[in-house]
Structure formats: structure tokens, C-alpha cells
Amino acid sequence: MVSRERLALTTPNLTETAMAGKKSLSHLRRYFPLTKKCIYLNNASEGPLPLSAKRVMEKFLYDSSYTENEHDPESFRIVEEVREKCARLIKAKSSEIALTTNTSYGLNLVCRGLGLKSGDEILLPEVEFPANVYPWLNLRSEGIRVKFIKTKNGFFDISRFHDAITPETRVFSVSFVQFLNGYKNDLKALGEICKQKDIFFVVDGIQGVGNQVLDVKECGIDLLSCGGHKWLLSPPGTGFVYLSSEAKRSLGTPFSGWLSVDWCRGKKKPDFTNLLRYDLKPFETARRFEFGSYPFLDIRGFDACLDMLLSAGIKNIEKHNRRLLKLLIDHINSSSRYELKSSLEEKHLSSIINFTGPGIDRVHRRLREEGIITSLREGGIRVSPHFYNNVTEIRKLIRVLET
């Protein structure tokens, strides 16, 4: 059985978290035991699972093994709650959220559901993560053109986007935050251009959702896809897709399954007592794109992680991470050895920075030897702290860099 002491760490005290978030998020550090073993600054690769998620997943596994509980009603209730919480993260409606297993799912969804034809054109920045490239390249065999837009030092330039648009441009797909240098794109400005030009606006949200404030309505995003295993700190195999109510009319259903159709029929709960029905219609909501059985274990962990993020407050998290990175940025700017590869423009700062210097591979290995976990990306060291990190850890990173 899960002990009372262990269950005490299942869910953060939401009132405590909300109050503390205005000043500090330090009390949440206790949910991340890896902080006792290392300095983990690699959330842009994979976030650590908090104890609150681990506990609810353990309970589910215990119940599955040792009890006769029927999990379906509770599991479907949690699925509904997770949709609502994902919507709150990005200021959307729960009816516009479909639960998925990764970012690639949503990108393939729009690739296959938009009805693109030979001669149509897709625009992408040249510095996109492969998940936002290969689904589009897969369309080239059908005569669809994929055009990469040049960047300036790895930073996306809106003027070059303007210049790249042609009458054949149908889709523009871009990351909320670029994986290699943390460049936060101006989604509002990009969304306005897409609306003016009638271009379907797709966003890979995985490096920004959970650490940056985002209003998908204000930005005019048609579809946003986001995996849960990085900044959302959730088990791999979790994620969501946002599809605006307006854009849903443009997107077909390229695949379907038994959970894509409306078993609720006006009721709050699905009715699975008569499964020999083949006349049910697809959901009117984004649920129509959820086509198979749910990973209920992972979704329970996802649910607990969303509780933690929402109670801490994304605005608080963004400010906290910015303060930590400012210490490192100031050191690098004053250093004769290192050079930033990230933009310092306020509106383009995120929770990721990248810097380089002589022997950067050796520096990266030295950091790991000292228990400081970062990533080596495109010839630089990428640092990506989250709300459980603190000033002491950044100062140790700086001390090691100085040696």
C-alpha cells in the first residue's frame, strides 16, 4: 500500500502554491528528488517526473493489480479534466483540445487532414526541430512544395517570412520557442500575417508551453501541438493538440476510431452498454481526433503535473526562469571566453539559452562531471532551467564555467 507519508506528496497544496508563487516557487522543489543528486538544467530535453505524478501513477498500478475497481468511470472523468487543464494552459476552450501521445501526432494530423494538393506550398523556418520538418517533407511525393525560410544567426526574421509568401502558400508551421537557442517567436505578429494571407497557422508548442505565457486566441493560431514530457514534466506518451473552432471546419478527419465518435449522445458520460452501433457520428469537438484507447496510467501522471503547473502559475514560472537565466547571461556577456548564441531581445527571450566558446565539448563534459546536466546542441551548450531550480545551482554552473 502507498503510505500516508508518501501520499502527502501526491498533490501540492494549491493555496500554498498560489500564494508562494507570487514570491517564490522554492517549496515545490521537494517534489523533485533528482535535485539532491544533480543540478538538472535540461528541461528542453526531458523534464523530471515530480513525486506528485509518480504517486498517483503508483496508486493506479496498485489498484490495477490488487483491487477489483472498475477504472473506466474514473479514468474518463480524469480525461475530461485533463482536456480542461490543457485548455487553461493556453487560454483555449476544452472543446478545442484533443489528447495525444506526442507533438508529431498533431503535426501529422494537419498534414493529412488539411486536404493539401499538388502545387500547394508549406513554409518553415530553416531551424525547426525535425518533428516539425519530416511530416511536411513526407508530402513532397504528392507534389506539395516545402520551402525553408532563411534565418539570421538562427533567429527567425518576420520580414523574410513576408518575402517568402507566394499565392501558393497554404501553411506556415513554426515553433513557439526554437529548440536550439530558445528564440521565442512573435506568434501574435505571425498570426496576423497568416490571417491576412489566408494561411493555415501551425505551431509546435513543446518548448514554450509550460514555461511561457501563451494566448492561442490572441495569436490567431489554427493548430498547436505539444508533447508533455518536457516543460509539462509529464510521462512520455502524453500531450495535446489545440485546434481552433474556426480552423476545425478546414480540417478533415484523416483517421478515425471507436473513441472518435459520440458515445455520450447528449449525456455527460459515454454509454458502452451497446457497442454494436455503427451509426454514431464523430464528435463535433476536437475529441473526434482521439481515435483509440487512452493511456490511462500516463494521463493520471499528466493530470497531476498540470495541477502543479497551473497552481504555480505560468506567469510566475516564466519570471522565475528568466531571473535564473539573467544571472548566467550576465556572466557570459562579461566573459572573454564564452559567447551567447541566443537573442537578448526581451520579447524573444524564453527559458532556454545557448552559448559557445573554445573547447565547448570539453566544457560540456566537465559540467556533467560536476553533476550539472545540460545539452550540447548545434555547437553550443543549451541551458534550460525550470521552476524547481534555484539561484544556488546557477551560481555553481557559473563557478564551473569560470574554471
C-alpha positions as CSV (number, residue, x, y, z in Angstrom):
1,M,0.0,0.0,0.0
2,V,1.0,3.6,-0.5
3,S,1.9,5.1,2.9
4,R,0.2,8.2,4.3
5,E,3.6,9.9,4.3
6,R,4.1,9.2,0.6
7,L,0.5,10.3,-0.3
8,A,1.3,13.6,1.4
9,L,3.4,14.4,-1.7
10,T,0.7,13.3,-4.1
11,T,-0.8,16.7,-4.7
12,P,0.7,20.1,-3.9
13,N,-1.3,22.4,-1.6
14,L,-2.9,24.6,-4.2
15,T,-3.5,27.5,-1.8
16,E,0.1,27.4,-0.6
17,T,1.4,27.1,-4.1
18,A,-0.7,30.0,-5.4
19,M,0.4,32.3,-2.5
20,A,4.0,31.3,-2.7
21,G,4.1,31.7,-6.5
22,K,3.9,35.5,-6.0
23,K,7.2,35.5,-4.2
24,S,8.9,32.1,-4.7
25,L,8.4,28.7,-6.1
26,S,11.1,27.1,-3.9
27,H,8.7,25.0,-1.9
28,L,7.9,22.9,-5.0
29,R,11.5,21.8,-5.2
30,R,10.7,19.0,-2.7
31,Y,8.7,17.2,-5.4
32,F,11.8,16.7,-7.5
33,P,14.2,14.3,-5.7
34,L,16.8,14.4,-8.5
35,T,17.7,17.9,-7.2
36,K,19.5,16.1,-4.3
37,K,21.7,14.2,-6.8
38,C,22.5,16.7,-9.6
39,I,21.8,20.1,-11.0
40,Y,19.3,19.4,-13.7
41,L,19.2,22.2,-16.3
42,N,17.9,20.1,-19.2
43,N,14.2,20.5,-19.3
44,A,14.3,21.3,-23.0
45,S,15.2,17.7,-23.5
46,E,13.0,16.0,-20.9
47,G,11.5,17.2,-17.7
48,P,11.8,15.1,-14.5
49,L,8.6,13.5,-13.3
50,P,7.5,15.1,-10.0
51,L,6.6,12.9,-7.0
52,S,3.0,14.0,-7.2
53,A,2.7,12.4,-10.6
54,K,4.7,9.3,-9.5
55,R,2.4,8.7,-6.5
56,V,-0.9,8.8,-8.5
57,M,0.6,6.5,-11.1
58,E,1.7,4.1,-8.4
59,K,-1.8,4.1,-6.9
60,F,-3.3,3.3,-10.2
61,L,-0.9,0.4,-10.8
62,Y,-1.6,-0.9,-7.3
63,D,-5.4,-0.7,-7.8
64,S,-5.0,-2.4,-11.2
65,S,-3.1,-5.3,-9.6
66,Y,-4.8,-5.8,-6.2
67,T,-8.3,-4.5,-6.4
68,E,-11.5,-5.1,-8.4
69,N,-12.1,-1.4,-9.0
70,E,-13.7,-0.6,-12.3
71,H,-11.4,2.1,-13.6
72,D,-13.5,3.3,-16.6
73,P,-15.7,5.9,-15.0
74,E,-12.9,7.5,-13.0
75,S,-10.5,7.3,-15.9
76,F,-12.8,9.0,-18.3
77,R,-13.5,11.7,-15.7
78,I,-9.8,12.4,-15.5
79,V,-9.5,12.6,-19.3
80,E,-12.2,15.3,-19.3
81,E,-10.3,17.2,-16.5
82,V,-7.0,17.0,-18.4
83,R,-8.6,18.5,-21.5
84,E,-9.8,21.4,-19.4
85,K,-6.4,21.9,-17.8
86,C,-4.6,21.9,-21.1
87,A,-7.1,24.5,-22.4
88,R,-6.3,26.7,-19.3
89,L,-2.6,26.5,-20.1
90,I,-3.1,28.2,-23.4
91,K,-6.3,30.2,-22.8
92,A,-8.4,27.9,-25.1
93,K,-11.7,26.0,-24.7
94,S,-11.7,22.4,-23.6
95,S,-13.8,21.6,-26.7
96,E,-10.8,22.7,-28.8
97,I,-8.4,20.2,-27.1
98,A,-7.6,16.6,-28.2
99,L,-5.4,14.5,-26.0
100,T,-2.5,12.9,-27.9
101,T,0.8,11.0,-27.3
102,N,3.3,13.5,-28.7
103,T,3.9,16.6,-30.8
104,S,4.3,14.7,-34.0
105,Y,0.7,13.4,-33.8
106,G,-0.8,16.9,-34.2
107,L,1.6,17.9,-37.0
108,N,0.7,14.7,-39.0
109,L,-2.9,15.4,-38.3
110,V,-2.8,18.7,-40.1
111,C,-0.6,17.3,-42.8
112,R,-3.1,14.7,-43.7
113,G,-6.3,16.5,-42.7
114,L,-6.0,19.8,-44.5
115,G,-6.5,18.4,-48.0
116,L,-3.4,19.8,-49.5
117,K,-2.9,19.3,-53.2
118,S,-0.1,19.2,-55.7
119,G,1.4,22.7,-56.2
120,D,0.5,23.8,-52.7
121,E,3.3,25.3,-50.6
122,I,4.4,24.8,-47.0
123,L,6.7,27.4,-45.3
124,L,9.1,26.5,-42.5
125,P,12.0,28.3,-40.8
126,E,15.3,26.5,-41.5
127,V,16.0,25.9,-37.8
128,E,13.0,23.8,-36.9
129,F,13.2,20.6,-34.8
130,P,12.9,17.5,-37.0
131,A,9.4,16.7,-35.6
132,N,8.2,19.9,-37.4
133,V,10.0,19.0,-40.6
134,Y,9.6,15.4,-41.6
135,P,5.8,15.2,-41.6
136,W,5.9,18.1,-44.2
137,L,8.7,16.6,-46.2
138,N,6.6,13.4,-46.5
139,L,4.2,15.3,-48.6
140,R,6.7,16.1,-51.4
141,S,5.9,12.8,-53.1
142,E,2.4,14.2,-53.7
143,G,3.7,17.3,-55.5
144,I,3.5,19.6,-52.4
145,R,6.4,22.0,-52.1
146,V,8.2,22.6,-48.8
147,K,10.2,25.8,-48.6
148,F,12.6,26.7,-45.8
149,I,13.0,30.3,-44.8
150,K,16.5,31.5,-44.1
151,T,17.2,32.9,-40.6
152,K,19.7,35.5,-39.3
153,N,22.1,33.7,-36.9
154,G,19.4,31.2,-36.2
155,F,16.8,33.8,-35.4
156,F,13.6,33.9,-37.4
157,D,13.0,37.2,-39.2
158,I,9.4,38.2,-39.9
159,S,10.4,40.3,-42.9
160,R,11.8,37.2,-44.6
161,F,8.5,35.4,-43.9
162,H,6.7,38.2,-45.7
163,D,9.1,37.8,-48.7
164,A,8.7,34.0,-48.8
165,I,4.9,34.0,-49.2
166,T,3.5,33.3,-52.6
167,P,0.0,32.8,-53.9
168,E,0.5,29.0,-53.5
169,T,1.4,29.2,-49.8
170,R,-1.2,27.3,-47.8
171,V,0.5,26.5,-44.4
172,F,3.1,28.1,-42.2
173,S,4.5,26.0,-39.4
174,V,6.8,27.3,-36.7
175,S,8.0,26.6,-33.2
176,F,6.7,28.7,-30.3
177,V,10.3,28.6,-28.9
178,Q,13.2,27.3,-31.0
179,F,14.8,24.2,-29.5
180,L,18.4,25.1,-30.2
181,N,18.7,28.7,-29.0
182,G,15.5,29.5,-27.1
183,Y,14.3,32.1,-29.6
184,K,10.7,32.9,-28.8
185,N,8.9,33.7,-32.0
186,D,6.4,36.6,-32.1
187,L,3.3,34.4,-32.6
188,K,0.9,37.3,-32.5
189,A,2.6,39.1,-35.4
190,L,3.0,35.9,-37.3
191,G,-0.7,35.0,-36.7
192,E,-1.8,38.4,-38.1
193,I,0.1,37.8,-41.3
194,C,-1.3,34.4,-41.7
195,K,-4.8,35.7,-41.2
196,Q,-4.3,38.4,-43.8
197,K,-2.9,36.0,-46.3
198,D,-5.3,33.1,-45.5
199,I,-2.5,30.8,-44.5
200,F,-3.2,28.0,-42.0
201,F,-1.0,28.8,-39.0
202,V,0.6,25.8,-37.2
203,V,2.7,26.0,-34.0
204,D,4.9,23.4,-32.4
205,G,4.4,24.3,-28.8
206,I,6.6,21.8,-27.0
207,Q,9.5,24.2,-26.0
208,G,7.3,27.0,-24.8
209,V,4.0,25.7,-23.3
210,G,4.5,25.3,-19.6
211,N,7.2,28.0,-19.2
212,Q,5.9,30.9,-21.3
213,V,2.5,32.6,-21.2
214,L,0.5,31.9,-24.3
215,D,-2.9,33.0,-25.5
216,V,-3.7,31.0,-28.7
217,K,-6.7,33.1,-29.5
218,E,-4.8,36.4,-29.3
219,C,-2.1,34.8,-31.6
220,G,-4.6,33.5,-34.2
221,I,-3.2,30.0,-34.1
222,D,-5.1,27.5,-36.1
223,L,-3.4,24.3,-34.7
224,L,-0.9,23.9,-31.9
225,S,0.6,20.6,-31.0
226,C,2.5,19.9,-27.8
227,G,4.1,16.9,-26.1
228,G,4.0,16.6,-22.3
229,H,7.4,15.1,-21.5
230,K,9.5,18.4,-21.5
231,W,8.3,21.5,-19.8
232,L,5.0,19.9,-18.7
233,L,7.1,17.4,-16.7
234,S,4.7,14.6,-17.7
235,P,5.3,11.0,-18.7
236,P,6.5,10.4,-22.2
237,G,3.5,9.4,-24.3
238,T,1.3,12.4,-23.2
239,G,0.4,15.6,-25.0
240,F,-2.4,17.5,-26.6
241,V,-3.5,19.3,-29.8
242,Y,-5.3,22.6,-29.9
243,L,-7.5,23.2,-32.9
244,S,-9.4,26.4,-33.1
245,S,-13.1,26.2,-33.5
246,E,-12.8,28.2,-36.8
247,A,-10.0,26.1,-38.2
248,K,-11.8,22.8,-37.4
249,R,-14.0,23.5,-40.4
250,S,-11.0,23.4,-42.6
251,L,-9.6,20.1,-41.2
252,G,-10.9,16.7,-42.3
253,T,-10.7,13.6,-40.2
254,P,-7.8,11.6,-41.8
255,F,-8.2,8.7,-39.4
256,S,-10.8,7.5,-37.1
257,G,-11.5,5.0,-34.3
258,W,-14.2,3.9,-31.9
259,L,-13.5,6.8,-29.5
260,S,-13.7,9.4,-32.2
261,V,-17.5,9.0,-32.3
262,D,-20.0,10.3,-29.8
263,W,-20.9,7.5,-27.3
264,C,-22.2,10.2,-25.0
265,R,-25.2,11.2,-27.2
266,G,-26.0,14.3,-25.1
267,K,-25.1,12.8,-21.8
268,K,-22.1,13.6,-19.6
269,K,-20.7,10.0,-19.6
270,P,-20.2,7.6,-22.5
271,D,-22.6,4.7,-22.7
272,F,-20.7,1.5,-23.7
273,T,-23.6,-0.9,-22.9
274,N,-24.5,-1.3,-26.6
275,L,-21.3,-1.4,-28.7
276,L,-22.9,-2.9,-31.8
277,R,-23.8,0.5,-33.1
278,Y,-22.2,1.7,-36.3
279,D,-24.3,4.8,-36.8
280,L,-22.7,7.1,-34.3
281,K,-21.4,10.5,-35.6
282,P,-17.9,11.9,-34.9
283,F,-17.7,14.3,-32.0
284,E,-18.2,18.0,-33.0
285,T,-15.4,18.9,-30.7
286,A,-11.6,18.2,-31.1
287,R,-12.3,14.8,-29.5
288,R,-13.0,13.5,-33.0
289,F,-9.2,13.2,-33.4
290,E,-8.8,10.9,-30.3
291,F,-9.2,7.6,-32.1
292,G,-8.1,4.9,-29.7
293,S,-7.9,3.7,-26.1
294,Y,-6.3,6.1,-23.7
295,P,-3.0,5.5,-21.8
296,F,-4.9,6.0,-18.5
297,L,-1.8,5.5,-16.4
298,D,0.2,8.2,-18.2
299,I,-2.8,10.5,-18.2
300,R,-3.1,10.3,-14.4
301,G,0.5,11.5,-14.2
302,F,-0.2,14.2,-16.8
303,D,-3.1,15.4,-14.7
304,A,-1.0,15.7,-11.5
305,C,1.7,17.7,-13.4
306,L,-0.9,20.1,-14.9
307,D,-2.2,20.7,-11.4
308,M,1.3,21.7,-10.3
309,L,2.0,24.0,-13.2
310,L,-1.4,25.7,-13.1
311,S,-1.3,26.3,-9.4
312,A,2.2,27.7,-9.6
313,G,1.1,29.9,-12.4
314,I,2.8,30.1,-15.8
315,K,3.5,33.8,-15.4
316,N,5.3,33.1,-12.2
317,I,7.2,30.3,-13.8
318,E,8.2,32.5,-16.7
319,K,9.5,35.2,-14.4
320,H,11.4,32.7,-12.2
321,N,13.2,31.1,-15.1
322,R,14.0,34.5,-16.6
323,R,15.6,35.6,-13.3
324,L,17.8,32.5,-13.2
325,L,18.9,32.8,-16.8
326,K,19.7,36.5,-16.4
327,L,22.5,35.5,-13.9
328,L,24.0,33.3,-16.5
329,I,23.5,35.7,-19.3
330,D,25.2,38.5,-17.4
331,H,28.2,36.2,-16.7
332,I,28.6,35.1,-20.3
333,N,28.3,38.7,-21.5
334,S,31.2,39.7,-19.2
335,S,33.3,36.7,-20.1
336,S,36.1,36.8,-22.7
337,R,35.7,33.0,-23.2
338,Y,32.0,32.5,-23.9
339,E,29.6,33.9,-26.4
340,L,25.8,33.8,-26.4
341,K,24.0,32.1,-29.3
342,S,20.6,33.3,-28.1
343,S,18.8,36.6,-28.7
344,L,18.8,39.1,-25.9
345,E,15.8,41.0,-27.2
346,E,13.2,40.9,-24.4
347,K,10.3,39.7,-26.5
348,H,12.4,36.8,-27.8
349,L,13.7,35.6,-24.5
350,S,12.4,32.2,-23.2
351,S,13.5,29.6,-20.6
352,I,16.3,28.4,-22.9
353,I,19.7,29.9,-23.7
354,N,22.6,28.6,-25.7
355,F,26.3,29.7,-25.5
356,T,29.5,28.6,-27.1
357,G,33.3,29.0,-26.7
358,P,36.6,27.2,-27.3
359,G,36.5,23.5,-26.4
360,I,32.8,23.6,-25.8
361,D,32.6,19.8,-25.9
362,R,35.1,19.6,-23.1
363,V,33.2,22.2,-21.1
364,H,30.0,20.2,-21.5
365,R,31.8,17.0,-20.3
366,R,33.2,19.0,-17.3
367,L,29.8,20.2,-16.3
368,R,28.5,16.7,-16.3
369,E,31.4,15.5,-14.2
370,E,30.3,18.2,-11.7
371,G,26.8,16.9,-11.8
372,I,25.4,19.7,-13.9
373,I,23.2,18.4,-16.6
374,T,22.8,20.4,-19.8
375,S,22.6,19.6,-23.5
376,L,25.1,20.0,-26.4
377,R,23.2,21.5,-29.3
378,E,24.5,22.8,-32.6
379,G,27.9,23.6,-31.3
380,G,26.8,25.2,-28.0
381,I,25.7,24.3,-24.5
382,R,21.9,24.6,-24.0
383,V,20.7,25.5,-20.6
384,S,17.0,25.2,-19.7
385,P,16.0,25.6,-16.1
386,H,12.5,25.2,-14.6
387,F,10.7,26.4,-11.5
388,Y,12.3,23.9,-9.2
389,N,15.8,25.2,-10.0
390,N,17.4,27.9,-7.9
391,V,20.0,30.7,-7.8
392,T,22.5,28.5,-5.9
393,E,22.5,26.0,-8.8
394,I,23.1,28.7,-11.4
395,R,25.9,30.1,-9.4
396,K,27.6,26.7,-9.2
397,L,27.2,26.4,-13.0
398,I,29.0,29.8,-13.3
399,R,31.8,28.8,-11.0
400,V,32.5,25.7,-13.1
401,L,32.4,27.7,-16.3
402,E,35.0,30.1,-14.7
403,T,37.4,27.2,-14.2
